[in-house]
Amino acid sequence: MRGPWGRFGGMDVSEAKQPRTLEDENAKLKRMLADAMLDNVALKDLLEKNW
């Protein structure tokens, strides 16, 4: 259990916002990676077809 101030007790506002900023950036990077992986699969499928 956490104390009465919870996870961010005793932090400045900017310090408390930092984890949220990092979570947002992490989500953006994960989306970018998923898009790149999807593009990679699509290109591989296209290359495997005999024209």
Distance bins in CASP14 RR format, pairs under 12 A and 6 or more apart:
PFRMAT RR
TARGET T0000
AUTHOR 0000-0000-0000
RMODE 2
METHOD distances of the structure
MODEL  1
1 7 0 0 0 0 0 1 0 0 0 0 0
2 8 0 0 0 0 1 0 0 0 0 0 0
2 9 0 0 0 0 1 0 0 0 0 0 0
2 10 0 0 0 0 0 1 0 0 0 0 0
3 9 0 0 0 0 1 0 0 0 0 0 0
3 10 0 0 0 0 0 1 0 0 0 0 0
4 10 0 0 0 0 0 1 0 0 0 0 0
5 11 0 0 0 0 1 0 0 0 0 0 0
5 16 0 0 0 0 0 1 0 0 0 0 0
6 16 0 0 0 0 0 1 0 0 0 0 0
7 15 0 0 0 0 0 1 0 0 0 0 0
7 16 0 0 0 0 1 0 0 0 0 0 0
7 19 0 0 0 0 1 0 0 0 0 0 0
7 20 0 0 0 0 0 1 0 0 0 0 0
8 14 0 0 0 0 0 1 0 0 0 0 0
8 15 1 0 0 1 0 0 0 0 0 0 0
8 16 1 0 1 0 0 0 0 0 0 0 0
8 17 0 0 0 0 1 0 0 0 0 0 0
8 18 0 0 0 0 1 0 0 0 0 0 0
8 19 0 0 0 0 1 0 0 0 0 0 0
8 20 0 0 0 0 0 1 0 0 0 0 0
9 15 0 0 0 0 1 0 0 0 0 0 0
9 16 1 0 0 1 0 0 0 0 0 0 0
10 16 0 0 0 0 1 0 0 0 0 0 0
11 17 0 0 0 0 1 0 0 0 0 0 0
11 18 0 0 0 0 1 0 0 0 0 0 0
11 19 0 0 0 0 1 0 0 0 0 0 0
12 18 0 0 0 0 1 0 0 0 0 0 0
13 20 0 0 0 0 0 1 0 0 0 0 0
14 20 0 0 0 0 0 1 0 0 0 0 0
14 21 0 0 0 0 1 0 0 0 0 0 0
15 21 0 0 0 0 0 1 0 0 0 0 0
15 22 0 0 0 0 0 1 0 0 0 0 0
16 22 0 0 0 0 0 1 0 0 0 0 0
17 23 0 0 0 0 0 1 0 0 0 0 0
17 24 0 0 0 0 0 1 0 0 0 0 0
18 24 0 0 0 0 0 1 0 0 0 0 0
18 25 0 0 0 0 0 1 0 0 0 0 0
19 25 0 0 0 0 0 1 0 0 0 0 0
19 26 0 0 0 0 0 1 0 0 0 0 0
20 26 0 0 0 0 0 1 0 0 0 0 0
20 27 0 0 0 0 0 1 0 0 0 0 0
21 27 0 0 0 0 0 1 0 0 0 0 0
21 28 0 0 0 0 0 1 0 0 0 0 0
22 28 0 0 0 0 0 1 0 0 0 0 0
22 29 0 0 0 0 0 1 0 0 0 0 0
23 29 0 0 0 0 0 1 0 0 0 0 0
23 30 0 0 0 0 0 1 0 0 0 0 0
24 30 0 0 0 0 0 1 0 0 0 0 0
24 31 0 0 0 0 0 1 0 0 0 0 0
25 31 0 0 0 0 0 1 0 0 0 0 0
25 32 0 0 0 0 0 1 0 0 0 0 0
26 32 0 0 0 0 0 1 0 0 0 0 0
26 33 0 0 0 0 0 1 0 0 0 0 0
27 33 0 0 0 0 0 1 0 0 0 0 0
27 34 0 0 0 0 0 1 0 0 0 0 0
28 34 0 0 0 0 0 1 0 0 0 0 0
28 35 0 0 0 0 0 1 0 0 0 0 0
29 35 0 0 0 0 0 1 0 0 0 0 0
29 36 0 0 0 0 0 1 0 0 0 0 0
30 36 0 0 0 0 0 1 0 0 0 0 0
30 37 0 0 0 0 0 1 0 0 0 0 0
31 37 0 0 0 0 0 1 0 0 0 0 0
31 38 0 0 0 0 0 1 0 0 0 0 0
32 38 0 0 0 0 0 1 0 0 0 0 0
32 39 0 0 0 0 0 1 0 0 0 0 0
33 39 0 0 0 0 0 1 0 0 0 0 0
33 40 0 0 0 0 0 1 0 0 0 0 0
34 40 0 0 0 0 0 1 0 0 0 0 0
34 41 0 0 0 0 0 1 0 0 0 0 0
35 41 0 0 0 0 0 1 0 0 0 0 0
35 42 0 0 0 0 0 1 0 0 0 0 0
36 42 0 0 0 0 0 1 0 0 0 0 0
36 43 0 0 0 0 0 1 0 0 0 0 0
37 43 0 0 0 0 0 1 0 0 0 0 0
37 44 0 0 0 0 0 1 0 0 0 0 0
38 44 0 0 0 0 0 1 0 0 0 0 0
38 45 0 0 0 0 0 1 0 0 0 0 0
39 45 0 0 0 0 0 1 0 0 0 0 0
39 46 0 0 0 0 0 1 0 0 0 0 0
40 46 0 0 0 0 0 1 0 0 0 0 0
40 47 0 0 0 0 0 1 0 0 0 0 0
41 47 0 0 0 0 0 1 0 0 0 0 0
41 48 0 0 0 0 0 1 0 0 0 0 0
42 48 0 0 0 0 0 1 0 0 0 0 0
42 49 0 0 0 0 0 1 0 0 0 0 0
43 49 0 0 0 0 0 1 0 0 0 0 0
END
